Amino acid sequence: MSAKRALANISGDIHAVIDEGLVGVDDKTLWNICQNEQRFLITQDLDFSGTRKFI
């Protein structure tokens, strides 16, 4: 089962980067989009592990 499907079972309002046409968008832009939409960002991209960059 995909992570998207598992999360959708908990809450139906799940968006994936690929579904939103955001593949290849730089990290800061993606972070700002998530913040503007008041969403959690769940990722395996280790670039987001530098938490001081994304406050």
All heavy atoms as atom14 arrays in JSON, in Angstrom:
{
  "sequence": "MSAKRALANISGDIHAVIDEGLVGVDDKTLWNICQNEQRFLITQDLDFSGTRKFI",
  "atom14_mask": [
    [1, 1, 1, 1, 1, 1, 1, 1, 0, 0, 0, 0, 0, 0],
    [1, 1, 1, 1, 1, 1, 0, 0, 0, 0, 0, 0, 0, 0],
    [1, 1, 1, 1, 1, 0, 0, 0, 0, 0, 0, 0, 0, 0],
    [1, 1, 1, 1, 1, 1, 1, 1, 1, 0, 0, 0, 0, 0],
    [1, 1, 1, 1, 1, 1, 1, 1, 1, 1, 1, 0, 0, 0],
    [1, 1, 1, 1, 1, 0, 0, 0, 0, 0, 0, 0, 0, 0],
    [1, 1, 1, 1, 1, 1, 1, 1, 0, 0, 0, 0, 0, 0],
    [1, 1, 1, 1, 1, 0, 0, 0, 0, 0, 0, 0, 0, 0],
    [1, 1, 1, 1, 1, 1, 1, 1, 0, 0, 0, 0, 0, 0],
    [1, 1, 1, 1, 1, 1, 1, 1, 0, 0, 0, 0, 0, 0],
    [1, 1, 1, 1, 1, 1, 0, 0, 0, 0, 0, 0, 0, 0],
    [1, 1, 1, 1, 0, 0, 0, 0, 0, 0, 0, 0, 0, 0],
    [1, 1, 1, 1, 1, 1, 1, 1, 0, 0, 0, 0, 0, 0],
    [1, 1, 1, 1, 1, 1, 1, 1, 0, 0, 0, 0, 0, 0],
    [1, 1, 1, 1, 1, 1, 1, 1, 1, 1, 0, 0, 0, 0],
    [1, 1, 1, 1, 1, 0, 0, 0, 0, 0, 0, 0, 0, 0],
    [1, 1, 1, 1, 1, 1, 1, 0, 0, 0, 0, 0, 0, 0],
    [1, 1, 1, 1, 1, 1, 1, 1, 0, 0, 0, 0, 0, 0],
    [1, 1, 1, 1, 1, 1, 1, 1, 0, 0, 0, 0, 0, 0],
    [1, 1, 1, 1, 1, 1, 1, 1, 1, 0, 0, 0, 0, 0],
    [1, 1, 1, 1, 0, 0, 0, 0, 0, 0, 0, 0, 0, 0],
    [1, 1, 1, 1, 1, 1, 1, 1, 0, 0, 0, 0, 0, 0],
    [1, 1, 1, 1, 1, 1, 1, 0, 0, 0, 0, 0, 0, 0],
    [1, 1, 1, 1, 0, 0, 0, 0, 0, 0, 0, 0, 0, 0],
    [1, 1, 1, 1, 1, 1, 1, 0, 0, 0, 0, 0, 0, 0],
    [1, 1, 1, 1, 1, 1, 1, 1, 0, 0, 0, 0, 0, 0],
    [1, 1, 1, 1, 1, 1, 1, 1, 0, 0, 0, 0, 0, 0],
    [1, 1, 1, 1, 1, 1, 1, 1, 1, 0, 0, 0, 0, 0],
    [1, 1, 1, 1, 1, 1, 1, 0, 0, 0, 0, 0, 0, 0],
    [1, 1, 1, 1, 1, 1, 1, 1, 0, 0, 0, 0, 0, 0],
    [1, 1, 1, 1, 1, 1, 1, 1, 1, 1, 1, 1, 1, 1],
    [1, 1, 1, 1, 1, 1, 1, 1, 0, 0, 0, 0, 0, 0],
    [1, 1, 1, 1, 1, 1, 1, 1, 0, 0, 0, 0, 0, 0],
    [1, 1, 1, 1, 1, 1, 0, 0, 0, 0, 0, 0, 0, 0],
    [1, 1, 1, 1, 1, 1, 1, 1, 1, 0, 0, 0, 0, 0],
    [1, 1, 1, 1, 1, 1, 1, 1, 0, 0, 0, 0, 0, 0],
    [1, 1, 1, 1, 1, 1, 1, 1, 1, 0, 0, 0, 0, 0],
    [1, 1, 1, 1, 1, 1, 1, 1, 1, 0, 0, 0, 0, 0],
    [1, 1, 1, 1, 1, 1, 1, 1, 1, 1, 1, 0, 0, 0],
    [1, 1, 1, 1, 1, 1, 1, 1, 1, 1, 1, 0, 0, 0],
    [1, 1, 1, 1, 1, 1, 1, 1, 0, 0, 0, 0, 0, 0],
    [1, 1, 1, 1, 1, 1, 1, 1, 0, 0, 0, 0, 0, 0],
    [1, 1, 1, 1, 1, 1, 1, 0, 0, 0, 0, 0, 0, 0],
    [1, 1, 1, 1, 1, 1, 1, 1, 1, 0, 0, 0, 0, 0],
    [1, 1, 1, 1, 1, 1, 1, 1, 0, 0, 0, 0, 0, 0],
    [1, 1, 1, 1, 1, 1, 1, 1, 0, 0, 0, 0, 0, 0],
    [1, 1, 1, 1, 1, 1, 1, 1, 0, 0, 0, 0, 0, 0],
    [1, 1, 1, 1, 1, 1, 1, 1, 1, 1, 1, 0, 0, 0],
    [1, 1, 1, 1, 1, 1, 0, 0, 0, 0, 0, 0, 0, 0],
    [1, 1, 1, 1, 0, 0, 0, 0, 0, 0, 0, 0, 0, 0],
    [1, 1, 1, 1, 1, 1, 1, 0, 0, 0, 0, 0, 0, 0],
    [1, 1, 1, 1, 1, 1, 1, 1, 1, 1, 1, 0, 0, 0],
    [1, 1, 1, 1, 1, 1, 1, 1, 1, 0, 0, 0, 0, 0],
    [1, 1, 1, 1, 1, 1, 1, 1, 1, 1, 1, 0, 0, 0],
    [1, 1, 1, 1, 1, 1, 1, 1, 0, 0, 0, 0, 0, 0]
  ],
  "atom14_positions": [
    [[0.86, -1.18, 0.0], [0.0, 0.0, 0.0], [0.9, 1.24, 0.0], [1.85, 1.32, 0.75], [-0.9, -0.02, 1.24], [-1.76, 1.22, 1.36], [-2.82, 1.3, 2.82], [-3.89, -0.07, 2.55], [0.0, 0.0, 0.0], [0.0, 0.0, 0.0], [0.0, 0.0, 0.0], [0.0, 0.0, 0.0], [0.0, 0.0, 0.0], [0.0, 0.0, 0.0]],
    [[0.56, 2.2, -0.83], [1.36, 3.42, -0.9], [1.09, 4.3, 0.32], [0.05, 4.18, 0.98], [1.01, 4.2, -2.17], [-0.29, 4.76, -2.06], [0.0, 0.0, 0.0], [0.0, 0.0, 0.0], [0.0, 0.0, 0.0], [0.0, 0.0, 0.0], [0.0, 0.0, 0.0], [0.0, 0.0, 0.0], [0.0, 0.0, 0.0], [0.0, 0.0, 0.0]],
    [[2.04, 5.17, 0.6], [1.87, 6.11, 1.71], [0.67, 7.0, 1.46], [-0.1, 7.3, 2.37], [3.13, 6.94, 1.9], [0.0, 0.0, 0.0], [0.0, 0.0, 0.0], [0.0, 0.0, 0.0], [0.0, 0.0, 0.0], [0.0, 0.0, 0.0], [0.0, 0.0, 0.0], [0.0, 0.0, 0.0], [0.0, 0.0, 0.0], [0.0, 0.0, 0.0]],
    [[0.48, 7.42, 0.22], [-0.66, 8.28, -0.12], [-1.97, 7.58, 0.18], [-2.87, 8.15, 0.78], [-0.6, 8.7, -1.59], [-1.74, 9.6, -1.98], [-1.68, 9.98, -3.44], [-2.9, 10.78, -3.83], [-2.95, 11.08, -5.24], [0.0, 0.0, 0.0], [0.0, 0.0, 0.0], [0.0, 0.0, 0.0], [0.0, 0.0, 0.0], [0.0, 0.0, 0.0]],
    [[-2.07, 6.32, -0.21], [-3.31, 5.56, 0.02], [-3.54, 5.36, 1.52], [-4.65, 5.5, 2.01], [-3.26, 4.23, -0.68], [-4.52, 3.4, -0.42], [-4.44, 2.07, -1.08], [-5.1, 2.17, -2.36], [-5.0, 1.28, -3.32], [-4.2, 0.25, -3.18], [-5.67, 1.42, -4.44], [0.0, 0.0, 0.0], [0.0, 0.0, 0.0], [0.0, 0.0, 0.0]],
    [[-2.47, 5.03, 2.26], [-2.59, 4.82, 3.7], [-3.04, 6.1, 4.4], [-3.92, 6.06, 5.27], [-1.26, 4.34, 4.29], [0.0, 0.0, 0.0], [0.0, 0.0, 0.0], [0.0, 0.0, 0.0], [0.0, 0.0, 0.0], [0.0, 0.0, 0.0], [0.0, 0.0, 0.0], [0.0, 0.0, 0.0], [0.0, 0.0, 0.0], [0.0, 0.0, 0.0]],
    [[-2.48, 7.23, 4.02], [-2.89, 8.5, 4.62], [-4.31, 8.89, 4.2], [-5.05, 9.47, 4.98], [-1.9, 9.6, 4.25], [-0.53, 9.46, 4.89], [0.45, 10.44, 4.24], [-0.6, 9.68, 6.39], [0.0, 0.0, 0.0], [0.0, 0.0, 0.0], [0.0, 0.0, 0.0], [0.0, 0.0, 0.0], [0.0, 0.0, 0.0], [0.0, 0.0, 0.0]],
    [[-4.68, 8.56, 2.98], [-6.03, 8.87, 2.5], [-7.09, 8.11, 3.3], [-8.22, 8.58, 3.45], [-6.16, 8.56, 1.02], [0.0, 0.0, 0.0], [0.0, 0.0, 0.0], [0.0, 0.0, 0.0], [0.0, 0.0, 0.0], [0.0, 0.0, 0.0], [0.0, 0.0, 0.0], [0.0, 0.0, 0.0], [0.0, 0.0, 0.0], [0.0, 0.0, 0.0]],
    [[-6.71, 6.95, 3.83], [-7.65, 6.2, 4.66], [-7.92, 6.92, 5.98], [-8.97, 6.73, 6.58], [-7.11, 4.8, 4.95], [-7.17, 3.9, 3.73], [-7.96, 4.12, 2.83], [-6.31, 2.91, 3.69], [0.0, 0.0, 0.0], [0.0, 0.0, 0.0], [0.0, 0.0, 0.0], [0.0, 0.0, 0.0], [0.0, 0.0, 0.0], [0.0, 0.0, 0.0]],
    [[-6.98, 7.74, 6.4], [-7.13, 8.51, 7.64], [-7.83, 9.83, 7.37], [-8.72, 10.25, 8.09], [-5.76, 8.76, 8.29], [-5.1, 7.44, 8.66], [-5.89, 9.66, 9.52], [-3.63, 7.57, 9.03], [0.0, 0.0, 0.0], [0.0, 0.0, 0.0], [0.0, 0.0, 0.0], [0.0, 0.0, 0.0], [0.0, 0.0, 0.0], [0.0, 0.0, 0.0]],
    [[-7.39, 10.51, 6.32], [-7.94, 11.81, 5.94], [-8.0, 11.87, 4.43], [-7.0, 11.62, 3.76], [-7.05, 12.94, 6.48], [-7.43, 14.17, 5.92], [0.0, 0.0, 0.0], [0.0, 0.0, 0.0], [0.0, 0.0, 0.0], [0.0, 0.0, 0.0], [0.0, 0.0, 0.0], [0.0, 0.0, 0.0], [0.0, 0.0, 0.0], [0.0, 0.0, 0.0]],
    [[-9.11, 12.2, 3.88], [-9.3, 12.19, 2.44], [-8.62, 13.31, 1.69], [-8.59, 13.32, 0.47], [0.0, 0.0, 0.0], [0.0, 0.0, 0.0], [0.0, 0.0, 0.0], [0.0, 0.0, 0.0], [0.0, 0.0, 0.0], [0.0, 0.0, 0.0], [0.0, 0.0, 0.0], [0.0, 0.0, 0.0], [0.0, 0.0, 0.0], [0.0, 0.0, 0.0]],
    [[-8.05, 14.3, 2.38], [-7.49, 15.47, 1.73], [-5.97, 15.34, 1.62], [-5.21, 16.01, 2.29], [-7.86, 16.73, 2.52], [-7.54, 18.0, 1.77], [-7.37, 17.95, 0.54], [-7.44, 19.05, 2.42], [0.0, 0.0, 0.0], [0.0, 0.0, 0.0], [0.0, 0.0, 0.0], [0.0, 0.0, 0.0], [0.0, 0.0, 0.0], [0.0, 0.0, 0.0]],
    [[-5.52, 14.46, 0.74], [-4.11, 14.18, 0.54], [-3.72, 14.64, -0.85], [-4.41, 14.35, -1.83], [-3.82, 12.66, 0.68], [-4.33, 12.12, 2.0], [-2.34, 12.38, 0.48], [-3.72, 12.73, 3.22], [0.0, 0.0, 0.0], [0.0, 0.0, 0.0], [0.0, 0.0, 0.0], [0.0, 0.0, 0.0], [0.0, 0.0, 0.0], [0.0, 0.0, 0.0]],
    [[-2.62, 15.36, -0.94], [-2.09, 15.8, -2.22], [-0.68, 15.24, -2.37], [0.07, 15.2, -1.42], [-2.02, 17.33, -2.29], [-3.36, 17.98, -2.26], [-3.75, 18.88, -3.2], [-4.41, 17.87, -1.41], [-4.98, 19.3, -2.93], [-5.39, 18.69, -1.84], [0.0, 0.0, 0.0], [0.0, 0.0, 0.0], [0.0, 0.0, 0.0], [0.0, 0.0, 0.0]],
    [[-0.32, 14.85, -3.57], [1.03, 14.39, -3.86], [1.67, 15.36, -4.84], [0.99, 15.95, -5.7], [0.99, 12.99, -4.47], [0.0, 0.0, 0.0], [0.0, 0.0, 0.0], [0.0, 0.0, 0.0], [0.0, 0.0, 0.0], [0.0, 0.0, 0.0], [0.0, 0.0, 0.0], [0.0, 0.0, 0.0], [0.0, 0.0, 0.0], [0.0, 0.0, 0.0]],
    [[2.96, 15.55, -4.71], [3.69, 16.46, -5.58], [3.43, 16.14, -7.05], [3.15, 17.03, -7.85], [5.2, 16.41, -5.25], [6.02, 17.16, -6.28], [5.46, 16.97, -3.86], [0.0, 0.0, 0.0], [0.0, 0.0, 0.0], [0.0, 0.0, 0.0], [0.0, 0.0, 0.0], [0.0, 0.0, 0.0], [0.0, 0.0, 0.0], [0.0, 0.0, 0.0]],
    [[3.46, 14.88, -7.38], [3.24, 14.48, -8.78], [1.82, 14.84, -9.25], [1.63, 15.3, -10.37], [3.55, 12.98, -8.99], [3.67, 12.68, -10.47], [2.53, 12.09, -8.31], [4.29, 11.34, -10.78], [0.0, 0.0, 0.0], [0.0, 0.0, 0.0], [0.0, 0.0, 0.0], [0.0, 0.0, 0.0], [0.0, 0.0, 0.0], [0.0, 0.0, 0.0]],
    [[0.83, 14.68, -8.38], [-0.56, 15.0, -8.75], [-0.77, 16.5, -8.93], [-1.65, 16.92, -9.68], [-1.53, 14.49, -7.68], [-1.5, 12.98, -7.53], [-1.11, 12.29, -8.5], [-1.86, 12.5, -6.45], [0.0, 0.0, 0.0], [0.0, 0.0, 0.0], [0.0, 0.0, 0.0], [0.0, 0.0, 0.0], [0.0, 0.0, 0.0], [0.0, 0.0, 0.0]],
    [[0.02, 17.3, -8.22], [-0.12, 18.75, -8.28], [0.74, 19.39, -9.36], [0.75, 20.61, -9.5], [0.24, 19.36, -6.91], [-0.68, 18.93, -5.78], [-2.1, 19.42, -5.98], [-2.3, 20.57, -6.4], [-3.03, 18.64, -5.69], [0.0, 0.0, 0.0], [0.0, 0.0, 0.0], [0.0, 0.0, 0.0], [0.0, 0.0, 0.0], [0.0, 0.0, 0.0]],
    [[1.5, 18.57, -10.11], [2.37, 19.09, -11.15], [3.57, 19.85, -10.6], [4.07, 20.77, -11.24], [0.0, 0.0, 0.0], [0.0, 0.0, 0.0], [0.0, 0.0, 0.0], [0.0, 0.0, 0.0], [0.0, 0.0, 0.0], [0.0, 0.0, 0.0], [0.0, 0.0, 0.0], [0.0, 0.0, 0.0], [0.0, 0.0, 0.0], [0.0, 0.0, 0.0]],
    [[4.02, 19.45, -9.42], [5.12, 20.16, -8.76], [6.44, 19.39, -8.77], [7.39, 19.78, -8.09], [4.72, 20.48, -7.31], [3.53, 21.42, -7.16], [3.09, 21.51, -5.71], [3.86, 22.8, -7.72], [0.0, 0.0, 0.0], [0.0, 0.0, 0.0], [0.0, 0.0, 0.0], [0.0, 0.0, 0.0], [0.0, 0.0, 0.0], [0.0, 0.0, 0.0]],
    [[6.53, 18.34, -9.56], [7.78, 17.57, -9.65], [8.87, 18.5, -10.2], [8.67, 19.18, -11.2], [7.61, 16.33, -10.56], [8.94, 15.65, -10.78], [6.61, 15.37, -9.95], [0.0, 0.0, 0.0], [0.0, 0.0, 0.0], [0.0, 0.0, 0.0], [0.0, 0.0, 0.0], [0.0, 0.0, 0.0], [0.0, 0.0, 0.0], [0.0, 0.0, 0.0]],
    [[10.0, 18.54, -9.52], [11.11, 19.37, -9.96], [11.13, 20.77, -9.39], [12.07, 21.51, -9.6], [0.0, 0.0, 0.0], [0.0, 0.0, 0.0], [0.0, 0.0, 0.0], [0.0, 0.0, 0.0], [0.0, 0.0, 0.0], [0.0, 0.0, 0.0], [0.0, 0.0, 0.0], [0.0, 0.0, 0.0], [0.0, 0.0, 0.0], [0.0, 0.0, 0.0]],
    [[10.07, 21.14, -8.67], [10.02, 22.46, -8.05], [11.07, 22.51, -6.95], [11.29, 21.52, -6.24], [8.6, 22.72, -7.46], [8.57, 23.96, -6.6], [7.59, 22.83, -8.57], [0.0, 0.0, 0.0], [0.0, 0.0, 0.0], [0.0, 0.0, 0.0], [0.0, 0.0, 0.0], [0.0, 0.0, 0.0], [0.0, 0.0, 0.0], [0.0, 0.0, 0.0]],
    [[11.75, 23.65, -6.81], [12.79, 23.73, -5.78], [12.16, 23.64, -4.39], [10.98, 23.92, -4.2], [13.62, 25.01, -5.94], [12.81, 26.27, -5.7], [12.18, 26.75, -6.66], [12.81, 26.75, -4.56], [0.0, 0.0, 0.0], [0.0, 0.0, 0.0], [0.0, 0.0, 0.0], [0.0, 0.0, 0.0], [0.0, 0.0, 0.0], [0.0, 0.0, 0.0]],
    [[12.98, 23.21, -3.43], [12.5, 22.93, -2.08], [11.83, 24.12, -1.42], [10.79, 23.99, -0.78], [13.65, 22.44, -1.19], [14.18, 21.09, -1.62], [13.5, 20.39, -2.39], [15.28, 20.73, -1.17], [0.0, 0.0, 0.0], [0.0, 0.0, 0.0], [0.0, 0.0, 0.0], [0.0, 0.0, 0.0], [0.0, 0.0, 0.0], [0.0, 0.0, 0.0]],
    [[12.41, 25.29, -1.56], [11.86, 26.49, -0.9], [10.47, 26.8, -1.45], [9.56, 27.14, -0.7], [12.81, 27.67, -1.1], [12.46, 28.87, -0.28], [12.63, 28.62, 1.2], [12.41, 29.89, 1.99], [12.41, 29.69, 3.41], [0.0, 0.0, 0.0], [0.0, 0.0, 0.0], [0.0, 0.0, 0.0], [0.0, 0.0, 0.0], [0.0, 0.0, 0.0]],
    [[10.29, 26.67, -2.75], [8.98, 26.92, -3.36], [7.96, 25.91, -2.87], [6.84, 26.28, -2.5], [9.08, 26.87, -4.9], [10.0, 27.88, -5.33], [7.73, 27.08, -5.56], [0.0, 0.0, 0.0], [0.0, 0.0, 0.0], [0.0, 0.0, 0.0], [0.0, 0.0, 0.0], [0.0, 0.0, 0.0], [0.0, 0.0, 0.0], [0.0, 0.0, 0.0]],
    [[8.35, 24.64, -2.84], [7.44, 23.61, -2.35], [7.06, 23.87, -0.9], [5.89, 23.76, -0.52], [8.07, 22.23, -2.5], [7.22, 21.05, -2.04], [5.89, 21.01, -2.8], [7.98, 19.75, -2.2], [0.0, 0.0, 0.0], [0.0, 0.0, 0.0], [0.0, 0.0, 0.0], [0.0, 0.0, 0.0], [0.0, 0.0, 0.0], [0.0, 0.0, 0.0]],
    [[8.05, 24.22, -0.08], [7.78, 24.53, 1.32], [6.8, 25.7, 1.45], [5.86, 25.64, 2.23], [9.09, 24.86, 2.05], [8.9, 25.23, 3.47], [9.05, 26.47, 4.02], [8.49, 24.37, 4.55], [8.78, 26.42, 5.36], [8.44, 25.15, 5.71], [8.17, 23.02, 4.62], [8.06, 24.62, 6.93], [7.81, 22.51, 5.86], [7.76, 23.3, 6.99]],
    [[7.0, 26.74, 0.67], [6.11, 27.9, 0.72], [4.69, 27.54, 0.29], [3.72, 28.02, 0.88], [6.65, 29.04, -0.14], [7.87, 29.69, 0.48], [8.04, 29.67, 1.7], [8.73, 30.25, -0.34], [0.0, 0.0, 0.0], [0.0, 0.0, 0.0], [0.0, 0.0, 0.0], [0.0, 0.0, 0.0], [0.0, 0.0, 0.0], [0.0, 0.0, 0.0]],
    [[4.55, 26.7, -0.71], [3.22, 26.26, -1.14], [2.53, 25.51, 0.0], [1.36, 25.76, 0.3], [3.32, 25.37, -2.4], [3.73, 26.23, -3.61], [2.0, 24.65, -2.67], [4.13, 25.42, -4.83], [0.0, 0.0, 0.0], [0.0, 0.0, 0.0], [0.0, 0.0, 0.0], [0.0, 0.0, 0.0], [0.0, 0.0, 0.0], [0.0, 0.0, 0.0]],
    [[3.26, 24.6, 0.64], [2.68, 23.84, 1.76], [2.27, 24.77, 2.9], [1.21, 24.61, 3.5], [3.67, 22.8, 2.26], [3.96, 21.47, 1.08], [0.0, 0.0, 0.0], [0.0, 0.0, 0.0], [0.0, 0.0, 0.0], [0.0, 0.0, 0.0], [0.0, 0.0, 0.0], [0.0, 0.0, 0.0], [0.0, 0.0, 0.0], [0.0, 0.0, 0.0]],
    [[3.11, 25.75, 3.2], [2.8, 26.69, 4.26], [1.57, 27.53, 3.92], [0.7, 27.73, 4.76], [4.0, 27.61, 4.53], [5.2, 26.9, 5.11], [4.89, 26.24, 6.44], [4.6, 26.93, 7.4], [4.93, 24.92, 6.47], [0.0, 0.0, 0.0], [0.0, 0.0, 0.0], [0.0, 0.0, 0.0], [0.0, 0.0, 0.0], [0.0, 0.0, 0.0]],
    [[1.49, 28.01, 2.69], [0.35, 28.82, 2.27], [-0.96, 28.05, 2.31], [-2.01, 28.62, 2.59], [0.58, 29.38, 0.86], [1.64, 30.44, 0.83], [1.93, 31.09, 1.83], [2.25, 30.63, -0.33], [0.0, 0.0, 0.0], [0.0, 0.0, 0.0], [0.0, 0.0, 0.0], [0.0, 0.0, 0.0], [0.0, 0.0, 0.0], [0.0, 0.0, 0.0]],
    [[-0.89, 26.75, 2.05], [-2.09, 25.91, 2.09], [-2.3, 25.27, 3.46], [-3.23, 24.48, 3.63], [-2.0, 24.82, 1.01], [-2.02, 25.39, -0.39], [-2.04, 24.32, -1.46], [-2.24, 23.13, -1.14], [-1.86, 24.68, -2.64], [0.0, 0.0, 0.0], [0.0, 0.0, 0.0], [0.0, 0.0, 0.0], [0.0, 0.0, 0.0], [0.0, 0.0, 0.0]],
    [[-1.45, 25.62, 4.41], [-1.5, 25.08, 5.78], [-1.53, 23.55, 5.78], [-2.39, 22.93, 6.39], [-2.69, 25.67, 6.55], [-2.58, 27.16, 6.71], [-3.72, 27.75, 7.5], [-4.83, 27.21, 7.54], [-3.45, 28.86, 8.15], [0.0, 0.0, 0.0], [0.0, 0.0, 0.0], [0.0, 0.0, 0.0], [0.0, 0.0, 0.0], [0.0, 0.0, 0.0]],
    [[-0.55, 22.97, 5.06], [-0.45, 21.52, 4.95], [0.82, 21.02, 5.61], [1.8, 21.73, 5.73], [-0.44, 21.11, 3.49], [-1.73, 21.42, 2.78], [-1.76, 20.79, 1.41], [-3.08, 20.93, 0.84], [-4.1, 20.12, 1.08], [-3.95, 19.09, 1.86], [-5.26, 20.32, 0.51], [0.0, 0.0, 0.0], [0.0, 0.0, 0.0], [0.0, 0.0, 0.0]],
    [[0.78, 19.76, 6.01], [1.97, 19.05, 6.45], [2.72, 18.59, 5.22], [2.1, 18.22, 4.22], [1.62, 17.82, 7.3], [1.11, 18.16, 8.67], [-0.24, 18.08, 8.93], [1.98, 18.52, 9.67], [-0.73, 18.38, 10.19], [1.51, 18.83, 10.93], [0.15, 18.76, 11.2], [0.0, 0.0, 0.0], [0.0, 0.0, 0.0], [0.0, 0.0, 0.0]],
    [[4.03, 18.59, 5.3], [4.84, 18.06, 4.22], [5.51, 16.79, 4.72], [6.27, 16.81, 5.68], [5.9, 19.07, 3.79], [6.88, 18.6, 2.73], [6.15, 18.25, 1.43], [7.94, 19.66, 2.48], [0.0, 0.0, 0.0], [0.0, 0.0, 0.0], [0.0, 0.0, 0.0], [0.0, 0.0, 0.0], [0.0, 0.0, 0.0], [0.0, 0.0, 0.0]],
    [[5.21, 15.69, 4.09], [5.82, 14.41, 4.43], [6.7, 14.03, 3.25], [6.22, 13.91, 2.12], [4.75, 13.33, 4.69], [3.87, 13.75, 5.87], [5.41, 11.98, 4.95], [2.67, 12.85, 6.09], [0.0, 0.0, 0.0], [0.0, 0.0, 0.0], [0.0, 0.0, 0.0], [0.0, 0.0, 0.0], [0.0, 0.0, 0.0], [0.0, 0.0, 0.0]],
    [[7.99, 13.86, 3.51], [8.94, 13.62, 2.43], [10.08, 12.74, 2.9], [10.38, 12.68, 4.09], [9.5, 14.95, 1.89], [10.38, 14.68, 0.8], [10.24, 15.73, 2.95], [0.0, 0.0, 0.0], [0.0, 0.0, 0.0], [0.0, 0.0, 0.0], [0.0, 0.0, 0.0], [0.0, 0.0, 0.0], [0.0, 0.0, 0.0], [0.0, 0.0, 0.0]],
    [[10.72, 12.09, 1.94], [11.94, 11.36, 2.2], [13.15, 12.13, 1.65], [14.26, 11.64, 1.7], [11.88, 9.97, 1.56], [10.87, 9.07, 2.22], [10.83, 7.71, 1.56], [10.96, 7.57, 0.36], [10.66, 6.68, 2.38], [0.0, 0.0, 0.0], [0.0, 0.0, 0.0], [0.0, 0.0, 0.0], [0.0, 0.0, 0.0], [0.0, 0.0, 0.0]],
    [[12.91, 13.32, 1.17], [13.96, 14.17, 0.62], [14.8, 14.72, 1.78], [14.33, 15.55, 2.56], [13.33, 15.31, -0.17], [14.34, 16.23, -0.83], [15.54, 16.18, -0.48], [13.92, 17.02, -1.7], [0.0, 0.0, 0.0], [0.0, 0.0, 0.0], [0.0, 0.0, 0.0], [0.0, 0.0, 0.0], [0.0, 0.0, 0.0], [0.0, 0.0, 0.0]],
    [[16.03, 14.28, 1.88], [16.89, 14.67, 3.0], [17.28, 16.15, 2.97], [17.75, 16.67, 3.97], [18.13, 13.79, 3.06], [17.86, 12.32, 3.39], [19.16, 11.54, 3.39], [17.14, 12.18, 4.72], [0.0, 0.0, 0.0], [0.0, 0.0, 0.0], [0.0, 0.0, 0.0], [0.0, 0.0, 0.0], [0.0, 0.0, 0.0], [0.0, 0.0, 0.0]],
    [[17.05, 16.83, 1.85], [17.31, 18.26, 1.82], [16.44, 19.01, 2.82], [16.79, 20.08, 3.31], [17.08, 18.84, 0.43], [18.13, 18.4, -0.58], [19.23, 17.97, -0.14], [17.86, 18.45, -1.78], [0.0, 0.0, 0.0], [0.0, 0.0, 0.0], [0.0, 0.0, 0.0], [0.0, 0.0, 0.0], [0.0, 0.0, 0.0], [0.0, 0.0, 0.0]],
    [[15.29, 18.45, 3.15], [14.39, 19.09, 4.11], [14.82, 18.83, 5.55], [14.21, 19.34, 6.48], [12.95, 18.61, 3.92], [12.27, 19.28, 2.75], [12.16, 18.63, 1.54], [11.76, 20.56, 2.87], [11.54, 19.24, 0.46], [11.14, 21.19, 1.8], [11.03, 20.52, 0.59], [0.0, 0.0, 0.0], [0.0, 0.0, 0.0], [0.0, 0.0, 0.0]],
    [[15.87, 18.05, 5.77], [16.31, 17.77, 7.13], [17.04, 18.94, 7.76], [17.21, 18.98, 8.98], [17.19, 16.52, 7.18], [18.38, 16.73, 6.45], [0.0, 0.0, 0.0], [0.0, 0.0, 0.0], [0.0, 0.0, 0.0], [0.0, 0.0, 0.0], [0.0, 0.0, 0.0], [0.0, 0.0, 0.0], [0.0, 0.0, 0.0], [0.0, 0.0, 0.0]],
    [[17.44, 19.92, 6.99], [18.05, 21.14, 7.53], [16.95, 22.07, 8.01], [16.57, 23.0, 7.31], [0.0, 0.0, 0.0], [0.0, 0.0, 0.0], [0.0, 0.0, 0.0], [0.0, 0.0, 0.0], [0.0, 0.0, 0.0], [0.0, 0.0, 0.0], [0.0, 0.0, 0.0], [0.0, 0.0, 0.0], [0.0, 0.0, 0.0], [0.0, 0.0, 0.0]],
    [[16.43, 21.8, 9.2], [15.22, 22.48, 9.68], [15.37, 23.99, 9.78], [14.38, 24.71, 9.68], [14.78, 21.93, 11.05], [15.87, 22.04, 11.97], [14.34, 20.48, 10.93], [0.0, 0.0, 0.0], [0.0, 0.0, 0.0], [0.0, 0.0, 0.0], [0.0, 0.0, 0.0], [0.0, 0.0, 0.0], [0.0, 0.0, 0.0], [0.0, 0.0, 0.0]],
    [[16.57, 24.49, 9.96], [16.74, 25.95, 10.06], [16.43, 26.64, 8.75], [16.08, 27.83, 8.73], [18.16, 26.29, 10.51], [18.34, 26.03, 11.99], [19.72, 26.43, 12.45], [20.5, 25.2, 12.48], [21.81, 25.12, 12.42], [22.51, 26.23, 12.33], [22.42, 23.98, 12.45], [0.0, 0.0, 0.0], [0.0, 0.0, 0.0], [0.0, 0.0, 0.0]],
    [[16.49, 25.92, 7.63], [16.16, 26.5, 6.33], [14.66, 26.62, 6.14], [14.2, 27.42, 5.33], [16.72, 25.63, 5.21], [18.22, 25.7, 5.07], [18.78, 24.7, 4.07], [18.04, 24.54, 2.79], [18.66, 23.57, 1.85], [0.0, 0.0, 0.0], [0.0, 0.0, 0.0], [0.0, 0.0, 0.0], [0.0, 0.0, 0.0], [0.0, 0.0, 0.0]],
    [[13.88, 25.84, 6.86], [12.44, 25.76, 6.6], [11.64, 26.07, 7.86], [10.88, 25.26, 8.34], [12.09, 24.37, 6.05], [12.83, 24.04, 4.79], [13.94, 23.21, 4.82], [12.44, 24.6, 3.59], [14.63, 22.93, 3.66], [13.12, 24.32, 2.42], [14.23, 23.5, 2.45], [0.0, 0.0, 0.0], [0.0, 0.0, 0.0], [0.0, 0.0, 0.0]],
    [[11.84, 27.25, 8.37], [11.1, 27.68, 9.57], [10.06, 28.68, 9.17], [10.2, 29.48, 8.32], [12.04, 28.26, 10.63], [12.99, 27.19, 11.11], [11.27, 28.88, 11.76], [14.01, 27.64, 12.11], [0.0, 0.0, 0.0], [0.0, 0.0, 0.0], [0.0, 0.0, 0.0], [0.0, 0.0, 0.0], [0.0, 0.0, 0.0], [0.0, 0.0, 0.0]]
  ]
}
